[in-house]
């Protein structure tokens, strides 16, 4: 039996199938449009965080399986269950060595999904679960993906220009989310905007302290991601200002599919090495 109600392919609100225009987002003839593949991943924008968490965890496990593994966490918790550096390079770590010496430019994308220890992974995934859900709801699914993925690339590229030899982690992309929220709070204004800025200020102070006291922190990547996220948010806007148009949705699709293709290529390289042995 044909259902009379559907979820709008754009805003995911429950509407009548025969609506001429979605009463929530204004999409023309929503009942005749196929759902966007990106929206099949999440009933609400915030749920896109789940597959991102899964990809990060899967890549961490993959690098551990490549071995050898460091178990020196009793002396230094930051290095407990740390994958081997060669495994990280093979799986897509970035920096001046992979990018400029090995010409692995695609590693500017893949490095955002690699982590150097269990604590590194847990900290970044907790931040992604918190900041990602907020940003996805504030900016929408498509803007969120563009901000997250592009900020990571820009942050890592800046660190390459600064001479960082080898770097990994989701922190450059996460700093992009922090920068985007900073723009949102400043631009929106009001009491809620002030509260957002106040919270973001705490995250930025934490990043500065971590970068100052902990060794091997990629401050160039953090700073580049932060500035990139702020600039992208200013360019793309947020949900309260304007809906996500067709050009923005298509751009997010291209960037997301390209990123997924790079991650698949990284996995293929790992499998080829294993089969070769």
C-alpha positions in Angstrom: 0.0 0.0 0.0 1.3 3.4 -0.9 2.3 5.6 2.1 0.9 9.1 2.2 3.6 10.5 4.4 7.4 10.7 3.7 10.5 12.4 5.1 11.5 15.4 3.1 14.7 14.4 1.1 16.2 17.8 2.2 15.2 18.7 5.7 14.0 15.2 6.9 10.8 16.5 8.3 7.6 14.4 8.1 5.4 15.7 5.3 2.6 14.6 3.0 3.8 12.9 -0.2 1.7 15.1 -2.5 3.0 18.4 -1.1 3.8 20.8 -3.9 6.5 22.4 -1.7 8.0 21.3 1.6 6.4 23.6 4.3 9.7 23.5 6.3 12.5 24.0 3.8 10.7 25.0 0.6 11.9 22.1 -1.5 9.8 21.8 -4.7 7.9 18.5 -5.2 9.7 16.6 -2.4 7.6 13.5 -3.0 9.2 13.1 -6.5 12.8 13.4 -5.4 15.0 10.5 -4.4 16.7 10.9 -1.0 20.3 12.1 -1.1 22.7 9.2 -0.3 24.3 11.3 2.4 21.0 11.7 4.3 20.5 7.9 4.3 23.4 7.8 6.8 21.5 9.9 9.3 17.9 10.7 10.1 19.1 13.9 11.7 22.3 15.9 10.8 23.9 15.0 14.2 23.8 11.3 13.4 26.4 11.7 10.7 28.9 11.6 13.6 28.3 7.9 14.1 29.9 6.7 10.8 32.8 9.2 11.3 33.5 7.6 14.7 33.3 4.2 13.2 35.8 5.0 10.4 38.3 6.4 12.9 38.1 3.4 15.1 38.3 1.0 12.2 41.5 2.7 10.9 43.0 2.7 14.4 42.4 -1.1 14.7 43.8 -1.6 11.2 47.1 0.2 12.0 47.4 -1.9 15.2 47.1 -5.1 13.2 49.9 -4.0 11.0 52.2 -4.1 14.1 54.4 -3.8 16.0 52.5 -2.2 18.8 53.9 0.0 21.6 52.8 -1.0 25.2 54.9 1.6 27.0 51.8 3.3 28.5 53.0 2.7 32.1 55.8 5.1 31.5 53.9 7.4 29.1 50.1 7.0 28.8 50.3 9.0 25.5 52.1 6.1 23.8 50.0 3.2 25.1 48.8 1.0 22.3 50.6 3.1 19.7 50.8 1.8 16.1 54.1 1.6 14.4 55.2 4.7 12.5 55.7 2.6 9.3 52.1 1.3 9.6 50.8 4.9 10.0 52.7 6.1 6.9 51.4 3.1 4.9 47.8 3.8 6.0 48.0 7.5 5.1 49.9 9.6 7.7 50.8 13.0 6.3 53.6 15.6 6.7 56.6 16.8 4.7 57.9 13.2 4.3 54.8 11.7 2.8 53.6 14.8 0.9 56.8 16.3 -0.5 59.2 13.3 -0.5 56.8 10.5 -1.3 54.2 12.6 -3.3 51.3 11.2 -1.3 49.1 14.3 -1.5 46.1 12.2 -0.7 47.5 11.7 2.8 46.3 15.3 3.6 42.8 13.7 3.8 43.5 10.2 5.2 45.7 11.5 8.1 42.5 12.9 9.8 41.3 9.3 10.4 44.5 8.0 11.9 45.6 8.1 15.6 48.9 7.5 17.4 47.7 5.8 20.6 44.6 4.7 22.4 44.5 7.9 24.5 44.8 10.0 21.3 41.9 8.2 19.8 39.7 8.3 22.8 40.3 12.1 23.4 39.6 13.0 19.8 36.5 10.7 19.4 35.0 12.2 22.6 35.6 15.7 21.2 34.1 14.6 17.8 31.0 13.1 19.4 30.4 16.4 21.3 31.5 19.1 18.9 30.3 17.2 15.8 26.8 16.8 17.0 26.5 20.5 17.9 28.0 21.6 14.6 25.9 19.3 12.5 22.7 20.7 14.0 23.9 24.3 13.8 25.3 24.2 10.3 23.4 21.2 8.7 24.6 18.0 7.3 26.3 19.3 4.2 28.0 22.3 5.7 29.3 20.2 8.6 30.9 17.7 6.2 32.6 20.5 4.2 33.9 22.2 7.3 35.1 19.1 8.9 36.8 17.5 5.9 38.3 20.7 4.4 39.5 22.1 7.7 41.6 18.9 8.3 43.2 19.2 4.9 44.0 22.9 5.3 45.4 22.4 8.8 47.7 19.6 7.7 48.8 21.4 4.6 49.8 24.4 6.7 51.8 22.1 9.0 53.6 20.7 6.0 54.6 24.2 4.9 55.8 24.8 8.5 58.0 21.7 8.2 56.2 19.1 10.3 57.7 15.8 9.1 54.9 13.4 10.2 51.5 14.1 11.6 48.1 12.4 12.1 44.9 12.8 14.0 41.4 14.3 13.8 42.4 17.3 15.8 43.0 19.6 12.8 39.4 18.9 11.6 38.1 19.2 15.1 39.7 22.6 15.4 37.8 23.5 12.2 34.6 22.7 14.1 35.7 25.0 17.0 36.5 27.8 14.5 33.1 27.3 12.9 31.3 27.5 16.2 33.3 30.6 17.1 32.1 32.3 13.9 28.5 31.2 14.7 28.5 32.6 18.2 30.0 35.9 17.1 27.7 36.3 14.1 24.5 35.1 15.8 25.0 37.3 18.8 22.4 37.5 21.6 22.6 35.5 24.8 22.9 32.1 23.1 25.7 33.4 20.8 27.5 34.7 23.9 27.3 31.4 25.6 28.6 29.6 22.4 31.6 32.0 22.3 32.2 31.5 26.0 32.3 27.7 25.6 34.5 27.9 22.4 36.9 30.1 24.3 37.4 27.4 26.8 38.2 24.9 24.0 40.7 27.3 22.5 42.4 27.9 25.9 42.6 24.1 26.3 44.2 23.7 22.9 46.8 26.3 23.8 47.7 24.7 27.1 47.9 21.2 25.4 50.1 22.6 22.7 52.4 24.3 25.2 52.9 21.5 27.7 52.6 18.3 25.7 55.4 17.2 23.2 54.7 16.4 19.6 51.5 18.4 19.3 50.9 19.8 15.8 50.1 23.4 16.7 50.3 24.4 13.1 47.6 21.9 12.2 45.5 23.1 15.1 45.8 26.7 14.2 45.3 26.1 10.5 42.2 24.0 11.1 40.8 26.7 13.5 41.2 29.5 11.0 39.9 27.3 8.1 36.8 26.4 10.1 36.1 30.0 10.9 36.5 31.1 7.3 34.4 28.2 5.9 31.6 29.0 8.3 31.7 32.7 7.3 31.6 31.6 3.6 28.9 28.9 3.9 26.6 30.4 6.6 24.5 28.3 9.0 21.0 26.9 9.1 19.3 29.9 10.8 20.6 32.2 8.1 19.7 30.2 4.9 18.9 26.7 3.8 21.5 24.4 2.2 21.1 25.0 -1.5 21.7 22.6 -4.4 25.3 23.8 -5.1 26.3 23.4 -1.5 24.8 19.9 -1.3 26.5 18.8 -4.5 29.8 20.2 -3.3 29.5 18.3 0.0 28.8 15.1 -2.0 31.9 15.6 -4.2 34.2 16.3 -1.2 32.7 13.4 0.8 32.9 10.8 -2.0 36.5 11.9 -2.8 37.5 11.5 0.9 35.9 8.1 1.0 37.7 7.1 -2.2 41.0 8.1 -0.6 40.3 6.1 2.5 39.5 3.0 0.3 42.7 3.6 -1.5 44.6 3.6 1.8 43.0 0.3 2.8 43.8 -1.2 -0.6 47.5 -0.3 -0.2 47.5 -2.0 3.2 45.9 -5.1 1.8 48.3 -5.2 -1.1 51.3 -5.1 1.3 49.8 -8.0 3.4 49.0 -10.1 0.3 52.5 -9.4 -1.0 54.0 -10.8 2.1 
